[in-house]
Amino acid sequence: MNNDANKDADILIEYSDKITIIQEKQLQIVQYNNERFDKVIDFAGKLVTVGELVNENKRLDNERINLQNQTNQILCKHQRNMTIIEKRFEERGLVFSKYFEVIDKGLETGNDNLVLMGLSAVNNLVISDPLQDIQNTLRALDSNDTLELDF
């Protein structure tokens, strides 16, 4: 049980590291934009033709749009991942609640079999790794493979 908690903690730390990387990339994008704007100012200070300024401005606009798109993609992916994590743990909490309702019902009615089934289900849920399920879900979403649903 302690080993599973350590694994869960390691996975959470890894995910936290990934968020830090995303934040660092966003900072790099902002710094890159600032550098580009500084270059435009320096460039404008030089004696160049109007056509060259227009072309450079268009190129920088395209570059800014590309960087903005990359930032938006990173943010969307982060929001998607956080939503998946929140929903998965919310779902897990609901399942725990239902299992404990089964246990309570068994205790109220004196049905030992129902209590044992509820305890077994809780035990199996505790043993399962929610972060592994989340990683599998994220991997499937990031994959270009066709998802086959088997009902």
Backbone as JSON Lines, residues from 0, in Angstrom:
{"i":0,"aa":"M","n":[0.83,-1.18,0.0],"ca":[0.0,0.0,0.0],"c":[0.87,1.25,0.0]}
{"i":1,"aa":"N","n":[1.91,1.26,0.86],"ca":[2.82,2.4,0.93],"c":[3.57,2.56,-0.39]}
{"i":2,"aa":"N","n":[3.91,1.43,-1.01],"ca":[4.6,1.47,-2.3],"c":[3.72,2.12,-3.36]}
{"i":3,"aa":"D","n":[2.41,1.81,-3.34],"ca":[1.47,2.42,-4.3],"c":[1.38,3.92,-4.06]}
{"i":4,"aa":"A","n":[1.37,4.31,-2.79],"ca":[1.31,5.74,-2.47],"c":[2.57,6.44,-2.97]}
{"i":5,"aa":"N","n":[3.73,5.77,-2.82],"ca":[4.97,6.34,-3.33],"c":[4.94,6.47,-4.84]}
{"i":6,"aa":"K","n":[4.4,5.46,-5.51],"ca":[4.28,5.51,-6.97],"c":[3.37,6.66,-7.38]}
{"i":7,"aa":"D","n":[2.24,6.79,-6.67],"ca":[1.29,7.88,-6.97],"c":[1.97,9.22,-6.77]}
{"i":8,"aa":"A","n":[2.72,9.34,-5.68],"ca":[3.42,10.6,-5.4],"c":[4.45,10.88,-6.49]}
{"i":9,"aa":"D","n":[5.17,9.85,-6.92],"ca":[6.16,10.03,-8.0],"c":[5.5,10.48,-9.28]}
{"i":10,"aa":"I","n":[4.35,9.92,-9.58],"ca":[3.63,10.29,-10.81],"c":[3.14,11.73,-10.7]}
{"i":11,"aa":"L","n":[2.64,12.12,-9.52],"ca":[2.2,13.5,-9.33],"c":[3.37,14.47,-9.46]}
{"i":12,"aa":"I","n":[4.52,14.08,-8.92],"ca":[5.71,14.92,-9.04],"c":[6.11,15.04,-10.5]}
{"i":13,"aa":"E","n":[6.05,13.93,-11.23],"ca":[6.38,13.96,-12.66],"c":[5.44,14.89,-13.4]}
{"i":14,"aa":"Y","n":[4.15,14.82,-13.08],"ca":[3.17,15.68,-13.75],"c":[3.44,17.14,-13.39]}
{"i":15,"aa":"S","n":[3.79,17.38,-12.11],"ca":[4.12,18.73,-11.67],"c":[5.33,19.25,-12.44]}
{"i":16,"aa":"D","n":[6.32,18.37,-12.67],"ca":[7.5,18.76,-13.45],"c":[7.11,19.13,-14.87]}
{"i":17,"aa":"K","n":[6.16,18.39,-15.45],"ca":[5.71,18.7,-16.81],"c":[5.01,20.05,-16.86]}
{"i":18,"aa":"I","n":[4.24,20.36,-15.83],"ca":[3.58,21.67,-15.77],"c":[4.63,22.76,-15.67]}
{"i":19,"aa":"T","n":[5.68,22.53,-14.88],"ca":[6.75,23.5,-14.76],"c":[7.43,23.71,-16.11]}
{"i":20,"aa":"I","n":[7.63,22.65,-16.86],"ca":[8.24,22.75,-18.19],"c":[7.35,23.59,-19.1]}
{"i":21,"aa":"I","n":[6.04,23.37,-19.04],"ca":[5.1,24.14,-19.86],"c":[5.2,25.62,-19.48]}
{"i":22,"aa":"Q","n":[5.25,25.9,-18.19],"ca":[5.34,27.28,-17.75],"c":[6.66,27.91,-18.21]}
{"i":23,"aa":"E","n":[7.74,27.14,-18.17],"ca":[9.02,27.65,-18.65],"c":[8.98,27.93,-20.14]}
{"i":24,"aa":"K","n":[8.32,27.07,-20.9],"ca":[8.19,27.29,-22.34],"c":[7.36,28.54,-22.62]}
{"i":25,"aa":"Q","n":[6.32,28.76,-21.82],"ca":[5.51,29.96,-21.99],"c":[6.36,31.2,-21.72]}
{"i":26,"aa":"L","n":[7.19,31.15,-20.69],"ca":[8.08,32.26,-20.38],"c":[9.06,32.48,-21.52]}
{"i":27,"aa":"Q","n":[9.59,31.4,-22.09],"ca":[10.49,31.51,-23.22],"c":[9.8,32.17,-24.41]}
{"i":28,"aa":"I","n":[8.54,31.84,-24.61],"ca":[7.78,32.43,-25.71],"c":[7.63,33.93,-25.49]}
{"i":29,"aa":"V","n":[7.31,34.33,-24.26],"ca":[7.17,35.75,-23.96],"c":[8.51,36.45,-24.16]}
{"i":30,"aa":"Q","n":[9.59,35.84,-23.67],"ca":[10.92,36.44,-23.84],"c":[11.28,36.53,-25.32]}
{"i":31,"aa":"Y","n":[10.94,35.49,-26.05],"ca":[11.21,35.47,-27.49],"c":[10.44,36.6,-28.18]}
{"i":32,"aa":"N","n":[9.18,36.79,-27.8],"ca":[8.39,37.89,-28.37],"c":[9.02,39.24,-28.04]}
{"i":33,"aa":"N","n":[9.47,39.4,-26.79],"ca":[10.11,40.66,-26.4],"c":[11.38,40.9,-27.2]}
{"i":34,"aa":"E","n":[12.16,39.85,-27.41],"ca":[13.37,39.99,-28.22],"c":[13.03,40.42,-29.63]}
{"i":35,"aa":"R","n":[11.98,39.83,-30.17],"ca":[11.56,40.17,-31.53],"c":[11.11,41.62,-31.61]}
{"i":36,"aa":"F","n":[10.36,42.06,-30.61],"ca":[9.91,43.46,-30.62],"c":[11.11,44.4,-30.5]}
{"i":37,"aa":"D","n":[12.09,44.02,-29.68],"ca":[13.31,44.83,-29.59],"c":[14.02,44.89,-30.93]}
{"i":38,"aa":"K","n":[14.06,43.76,-31.64],"ca":[14.69,43.75,-32.96],"c":[13.95,44.65,-33.94]}
{"i":39,"aa":"V","n":[12.62,44.66,-33.84],"ca":[11.83,45.52,-34.73],"c":[12.16,46.98,-34.46]}
{"i":40,"aa":"I","n":[12.26,47.33,-33.17],"ca":[12.58,48.72,-32.82],"c":[13.97,49.09,-33.34]}
{"i":41,"aa":"D","n":[14.95,48.2,-33.13],"ca":[16.31,48.45,-33.64],"c":[16.3,48.56,-35.16]}
{"i":42,"aa":"F","n":[15.54,47.66,-35.76],"ca":[15.47,47.62,-37.22],"c":[14.85,48.9,-37.76]}
{"i":43,"aa":"A","n":[13.8,49.38,-37.08],"ca":[13.12,50.59,-37.54],"c":[14.02,51.81,-37.39]}
{"i":44,"aa":"G","n":[14.94,51.75,-36.43],"ca":[15.86,52.87,-36.23],"c":[16.87,53.02,-37.36]}
{"i":45,"aa":"K","n":[17.08,51.98,-38.1],"ca":[18.03,52.02,-39.21],"c":[17.36,52.58,-40.45]}
{"i":46,"aa":"L","n":[18.18,53.08,-41.32],"ca":[17.64,53.59,-42.58],"c":[17.45,52.44,-43.54]}
{"i":47,"aa":"V","n":[16.2,52.05,-43.69],"ca":[15.87,50.97,-44.62],"c":[14.66,51.41,-45.43]}
{"i":48,"aa":"T","n":[14.4,50.69,-46.43],"ca":[13.26,51.03,-47.27],"c":[11.96,50.63,-46.59]}
{"i":49,"aa":"V","n":[10.9,51.28,-46.97],"ca":[9.59,50.99,-46.41],"c":[9.19,49.55,-46.72]}
{"i":50,"aa":"G","n":[9.54,49.06,-47.86],"ca":[9.2,47.69,-48.25],"c":[9.83,46.66,-47.33]}
{"i":51,"aa":"E","n":[11.08,46.89,-46.95],"ca":[11.75,45.97,-46.03],"c":[11.08,45.98,-44.66]}
{"i":52,"aa":"L","n":[10.67,47.16,-44.19],"ca":[9.97,47.25,-42.91],"c":[8.64,46.5,-42.96]}
{"i":53,"aa":"V","n":[7.92,46.66,-44.05],"ca":[6.63,45.98,-44.19],"c":[6.83,44.47,-44.2]}
{"i":54,"aa":"N","n":[7.81,44.0,-44.96],"ca":[8.07,42.55,-45.02],"c":[8.48,41.98,-43.66]}
{"i":55,"aa":"E","n":[9.35,42.7,-42.97],"ca":[9.78,42.24,-41.64],"c":[8.6,42.23,-40.67]}
{"i":56,"aa":"N","n":[7.76,43.24,-40.76],"ca":[6.59,43.32,-39.88],"c":[5.64,42.14,-40.14]}
{"i":57,"aa":"K","n":[5.43,41.81,-41.39],"ca":[4.57,40.67,-41.73],"c":[5.16,39.36,-41.21]}
{"i":58,"aa":"R","n":[6.46,39.22,-41.38],"ca":[7.13,38.01,-40.9],"c":[7.0,37.89,-39.38]}
{"i":59,"aa":"L","n":[7.2,39.0,-38.68],"ca":[7.08,38.99,-37.22],"c":[5.65,38.73,-36.78]}
{"i":60,"aa":"D","n":[4.69,39.26,-37.51],"ca":[3.28,38.98,-37.2],"c":[2.99,37.49,-37.34]}
{"i":61,"aa":"N","n":[3.47,36.91,-38.42],"ca":[3.28,35.47,-38.62],"c":[3.95,34.66,-37.51]}
{"i":62,"aa":"E","n":[5.14,35.09,-37.15],"ca":[5.88,34.4,-36.08],"c":[5.13,34.54,-34.75]}
{"i":63,"aa":"R","n":[4.61,35.73,-34.47],"ca":[3.84,35.97,-33.25],"c":[2.59,35.09,-33.23]}
{"i":64,"aa":"I","n":[1.92,35.01,-34.36],"ca":[0.71,34.17,-34.45],"c":[1.06,32.71,-34.2]}
{"i":65,"aa":"N","n":[2.16,32.25,-34.8],"ca":[2.59,30.86,-34.58],"c":[2.9,30.61,-33.11]}
{"i":66,"aa":"L","n":[3.61,31.54,-32.47],"ca":[3.93,31.38,-31.06],"c":[2.67,31.43,-30.19]}
{"i":67,"aa":"Q","n":[1.75,32.29,-30.56],"ca":[0.49,32.37,-29.83],"c":[-0.3,31.06,-29.97]}
{"i":68,"aa":"N","n":[-0.29,30.5,-31.18],"ca":[-0.96,29.21,-31.4],"c":[-0.31,28.11,-30.57]}
{"i":69,"aa":"Q","n":[1.01,28.1,-30.52],"ca":[1.71,27.1,-29.71],"c":[1.35,27.25,-28.23]}
{"i":70,"aa":"T","n":[1.3,28.49,-27.76],"ca":[0.93,28.75,-26.37],"c":[-0.48,28.26,-26.1]}
{"i":71,"aa":"N","n":[-1.4,28.56,-27.01],"ca":[-2.79,28.14,-26.84],"c":[-2.9,26.61,-26.84]}
{"i":72,"aa":"Q","n":[-2.13,25.95,-27.68],"ca":[-2.16,24.49,-27.71],"c":[-1.67,23.92,-26.38]}
{"i":73,"aa":"I","n":[-0.6,24.5,-25.85],"ca":[-0.06,24.04,-24.57],"c":[-1.09,24.25,-23.46]}
{"i":74,"aa":"L","n":[-1.72,25.42,-23.46],"ca":[-2.72,25.71,-22.43],"c":[-3.93,24.79,-22.54]}
{"i":75,"aa":"C","n":[-4.38,24.54,-23.77],"ca":[-5.53,23.65,-23.97],"c":[-5.21,22.23,-23.49]}
{"i":76,"aa":"K","n":[-4.02,21.77,-23.82],"ca":[-3.62,20.42,-23.41],"c":[-3.54,20.34,-21.88]}
{"i":77,"aa":"H","n":[-2.98,21.38,-21.28],"ca":[-2.88,21.42,-19.82],"c":[-4.28,21.41,-19.19]}
{"i":78,"aa":"Q","n":[-5.18,22.23,-19.71],"ca":[-6.54,22.28,-19.18],"c":[-7.24,20.94,-19.36]}
{"i":79,"aa":"R","n":[-7.04,20.32,-20.52],"ca":[-7.65,19.0,-20.76],"c":[-7.13,17.99,-19.75]}
{"i":80,"aa":"N","n":[-5.81,17.99,-19.54],"ca":[-5.2,17.04,-18.6],"c":[-5.72,17.27,-17.18]}
{"i":81,"aa":"M","n":[-5.81,18.53,-16.77],"ca":[-6.31,18.82,-15.43],"c":[-7.77,18.39,-15.28]}
{"i":82,"aa":"T","n":[-8.56,18.6,-16.31],"ca":[-9.96,18.18,-16.27],"c":[-10.07,16.67,-16.15]}
{"i":83,"aa":"I","n":[-9.25,15.95,-16.9],"ca":[-9.27,14.49,-16.84],"c":[-8.89,14.02,-15.44]}
{"i":84,"aa":"I","n":[-7.87,14.62,-14.87],"ca":[-7.43,14.23,-13.52],"c":[-8.54,14.51,-12.5]}
{"i":85,"aa":"E","n":[-9.11,15.71,-12.57],"ca":[-10.17,16.06,-11.62],"c":[-11.36,15.12,-11.76]}
{"i":86,"aa":"K","n":[-11.79,14.85,-12.98],"ca":[-12.95,13.99,-13.2],"c":[-12.67,12.56,-12.75]}
{"i":87,"aa":"R","n":[-11.45,12.09,-12.99],"ca":[-11.09,10.72,-12.61],"c":[-11.15,10.55,-11.09]}
{"i":88,"aa":"F","n":[-10.61,11.53,-10.36],"ca":[-10.63,11.42,-8.91],"c":[-12.04,11.66,-8.37]}
{"i":89,"aa":"E","n":[-12.82,12.5,-9.03],"ca":[-14.22,12.7,-8.64],"c":[-14.99,11.39,-8.83]}
{"i":90,"aa":"E","n":[-14.76,10.75,-9.97],"ca":[-15.41,9.46,-10.25],"c":[-15.01,8.42,-9.21]}
{"i":91,"aa":"R","n":[-13.74,8.4,-8.87],"ca":[-13.23,7.44,-7.89],"c":[-13.9,7.67,-6.54]}
{"i":92,"aa":"G","n":[-14.08,8.93,-6.15],"ca":[-14.74,9.25,-4.89],"c":[-16.18,8.77,-4.88]}
{"i":93,"aa":"L","n":[-16.87,8.92,-6.02],"ca":[-18.25,8.45,-6.11],"c":[-18.32,6.93,-5.98]}
{"i":94,"aa":"V","n":[-17.37,6.26,-6.6],"ca":[-17.35,4.79,-6.52],"c":[-17.12,4.35,-5.07]}
{"i":95,"aa":"F","n":[-16.18,5.02,-4.38],"ca":[-15.95,4.7,-2.97],"c":[-17.24,4.89,-2.17]}
{"i":96,"aa":"S","n":[-17.93,6.0,-2.42],"ca":[-19.19,6.26,-1.69],"c":[-20.19,5.14,-1.91]}
{"i":97,"aa":"K","n":[-20.34,4.7,-3.14],"ca":[-21.3,3.64,-3.44],"c":[-20.91,2.33,-2.77]}
{"i":98,"aa":"Y","n":[-19.62,2.02,-2.77],"ca":[-19.17,0.79,-2.11],"c":[-19.46,0.84,-0.6]}
{"i":99,"aa":"F","n":[-19.24,2.02,0.0],"ca":[-19.52,2.14,1.42],"c":[-21.02,2.09,1.7]}
{"i":100,"aa":"E","n":[-21.83,2.55,0.76],"ca":[-23.28,2.39,0.91],"c":[-23.65,0.9,0.93]}
{"i":101,"aa":"V","n":[-22.99,0.12,0.08],"ca":[-23.24,-1.33,0.06],"c":[-22.84,-1.94,1.4]}
{"i":102,"aa":"I","n":[-21.69,-1.53,1.92],"ca":[-21.22,-2.05,3.22],"c":[-22.21,-1.66,4.32]}
{"i":103,"aa":"D","n":[-22.63,-0.39,4.33],"ca":[-23.6,0.06,5.34],"c":[-24.9,-0.72,5.24]}
{"i":104,"aa":"K","n":[-25.37,-0.95,4.03],"ca":[-26.61,-1.7,3.82],"c":[-26.45,-3.13,4.37]}
{"i":105,"aa":"G","n":[-25.28,-3.73,4.1],"ca":[-25.02,-5.07,4.62],"c":[-24.98,-5.1,6.13]}
{"i":106,"aa":"L","n":[-24.4,-4.06,6.75],"ca":[-24.35,-3.99,8.21],"c":[-25.74,-3.79,8.8]}
{"i":107,"aa":"E","n":[-26.54,-2.95,8.13],"ca":[-27.9,-2.68,8.62],"c":[-28.77,-3.93,8.56]}
{"i":108,"aa":"T","n":[-28.62,-4.69,7.49],"ca":[-29.48,-5.87,7.3],"c":[-28.86,-7.14,7.86]}
{"i":109,"aa":"G","n":[-27.62,-7.05,8.34],"ca":[-26.95,-8.23,8.87],"c":[-26.5,-9.19,7.78]}
{"i":110,"aa":"N","n":[-26.37,-8.7,6.58],"ca":[-25.97,-9.53,5.44],"c":[-24.44,-9.5,5.33]}
{"i":111,"aa":"D","n":[-23.79,-10.5,5.92],"ca":[-22.33,-10.57,5.92],"c":[-21.76,-10.69,4.52]}
{"i":112,"aa":"N","n":[-22.47,-11.38,3.65],"ca":[-22.02,-11.55,2.27],"c":[-21.93,-10.2,1.56]}
{"i":113,"aa":"L","n":[-22.92,-9.34,1.78],"ca":[-22.95,-8.02,1.18],"c":[-21.81,-7.16,1.73]}
{"i":114,"aa":"V","n":[-21.55,-7.26,3.04],"ca":[-20.44,-6.53,3.66],"c":[-19.12,-6.98,3.06]}
{"i":115,"aa":"L","n":[-18.92,-8.28,2.92],"ca":[-17.67,-8.81,2.36],"c":[-17.5,-8.37,0.91]}
{"i":116,"aa":"M","n":[-18.59,-8.39,0.14],"ca":[-18.5,-7.95,-1.26],"c":[-18.11,-6.48,-1.32]}
{"i":117,"aa":"G","n":[-18.71,-5.66,-0.46],"ca":[-18.39,-4.23,-0.43],"c":[-16.95,-3.99,-0.02]}
{"i":118,"aa":"L","n":[-16.49,-4.7,1.02],"ca":[-15.1,-4.55,1.47],"c":[-14.12,-5.0,0.4]}
{"i":119,"aa":"S","n":[-14.46,-6.08,-0.29],"ca":[-13.6,-6.57,-1.37],"c":[-13.51,-5.54,-2.49]}
{"i":120,"aa":"A","n":[-14.65,-4.94,-2.83],"ca":[-14.66,-3.93,-3.89],"c":[-13.85,-2.71,-3.48]}
{"i":121,"aa":"V","n":[-13.99,-2.27,-2.22],"ca":[-13.2,-1.14,-1.73],"c":[-11.72,-1.48,-1.79]}
{"i":122,"aa":"N","n":[-11.37,-2.68,-1.34],"ca":[-9.97,-3.11,-1.37],"c":[-9.41,-3.08,-2.79]}
{"i":123,"aa":"N","n":[-10.16,-3.61,-3.74],"ca":[-9.71,-3.62,-5.14],"c":[-9.54,-2.2,-5.67]}
{"i":124,"aa":"L","n":[-10.44,-1.3,-5.29],"ca":[-10.35,0.08,-5.75],"c":[-9.14,0.78,-5.13]}
{"i":125,"aa":"V","n":[-8.88,0.5,-3.86],"ca":[-7.72,1.1,-3.19],"c":[-6.43,0.61,-3.84]}
{"i":126,"aa":"I","n":[-6.39,-0.65,-4.2],"ca":[-5.19,-1.23,-4.81],"c":[-4.94,-0.66,-6.2]}
{"i":127,"aa":"S","n":[-6.01,-0.35,-6.93],"ca":[-5.85,0.15,-8.3],"c":[-5.15,1.51,-8.3]}
{"i":128,"aa":"D","n":[-4.47,1.79,-9.38],"ca":[-3.68,3.01,-9.51],"c":[-4.42,4.01,-10.39]}
{"i":129,"aa":"P","n":[-5.05,5.04,-9.8],"ca":[-5.81,5.99,-10.62],"c":[-4.91,6.78,-11.56]}
{"i":130,"aa":"L","n":[-3.68,7.03,-11.16],"ca":[-2.78,7.8,-12.01],"c":[-2.38,7.01,-13.25]}
{"i":131,"aa":"Q","n":[-2.28,5.69,-13.11],"ca":[-1.98,4.86,-14.29],"c":[-3.15,4.91,-15.26]}
{"i":132,"aa":"D","n":[-4.37,4.87,-14.72],"ca":[-5.55,4.99,-15.58],"c":[-5.55,6.34,-16.3]}
{"i":133,"aa":"I","n":[-5.18,7.39,-15.57],"ca":[-5.13,8.72,-16.16],"c":[-4.07,8.76,-17.26]}
{"i":134,"aa":"Q","n":[-2.9,8.19,-16.98],"ca":[-1.84,8.17,-17.99],"c":[-2.29,7.41,-19.23]}
{"i":135,"aa":"N","n":[-2.97,6.29,-19.04],"ca":[-3.46,5.52,-20.19],"c":[-4.46,6.34,-20.99]}
{"i":136,"aa":"T","n":[-5.34,7.05,-20.31],"ca":[-6.32,7.89,-20.99],"c":[-5.62,8.99,-21.78]}
{"i":137,"aa":"L","n":[-4.66,9.67,-21.14],"ca":[-3.94,10.75,-21.83],"c":[-3.14,10.22,-23.01]}
{"i":138,"aa":"R","n":[-2.54,9.05,-22.84],"ca":[-1.78,8.44,-23.93],"c":[-2.7,8.14,-25.11]}
{"i":139,"aa":"A","n":[-3.89,7.62,-24.82],"ca":[-4.85,7.31,-25.88],"c":[-5.31,8.58,-26.59]}
{"i":140,"aa":"L","n":[-5.51,9.66,-25.83],"ca":[-5.94,10.91,-26.44],"c":[-4.84,11.53,-27.3]}
{"i":141,"aa":"D","n":[-3.59,11.39,-26.87],"ca":[-2.47,11.96,-27.61],"c":[-2.07,11.11,-28.81]}
{"i":142,"aa":"S","n":[-2.49,9.86,-28.83],"ca":[-2.12,8.95,-29.91],"c":[-2.92,9.27,-31.17]}
{"i":143,"aa":"N","n":[-2.3,9.04,-32.3],"ca":[-2.98,9.22,-33.58],"c":[-3.7,7.95,-34.02]}
{"i":144,"aa":"D","n":[-3.57,6.9,-33.22],"ca":[-4.22,5.63,-33.55],"c":[-5.73,5.76,-33.41]}
{"i":145,"aa":"T","n":[-6.43,4.94,-34.15],"ca":[-7.88,4.9,-34.06],"c":[-8.28,4.18,-32.78]}
{"i":146,"aa":"L","n":[-9.18,4.8,-32.03],"ca":[-9.65,4.18,-30.79],"c":[-10.77,3.2,-31.11]}
{"i":147,"aa":"E","n":[-10.63,1.99,-30.61],"ca":[-11.67,0.99,-30.8],"c":[-12.37,0.78,-29.47]}
{"i":148,"aa":"L","n":[-13.67,1.03,-29.47],"ca":[-14.45,0.86,-28.25],"c":[-15.14,-0.49,-28.29]}
{"i":149,"aa":"D","n":[-14.98,-1.26,-27.23],"ca":[-15.56,-2.59,-27.15],"c":[-16.57,-2.6,-26.02]}
{"i":150,"aa":"F","n":[-17.85,-2.71,-26.37],"ca":[-18.92,-2.7,-25.36],"c":[-19.41,-4.09,-25.1]}
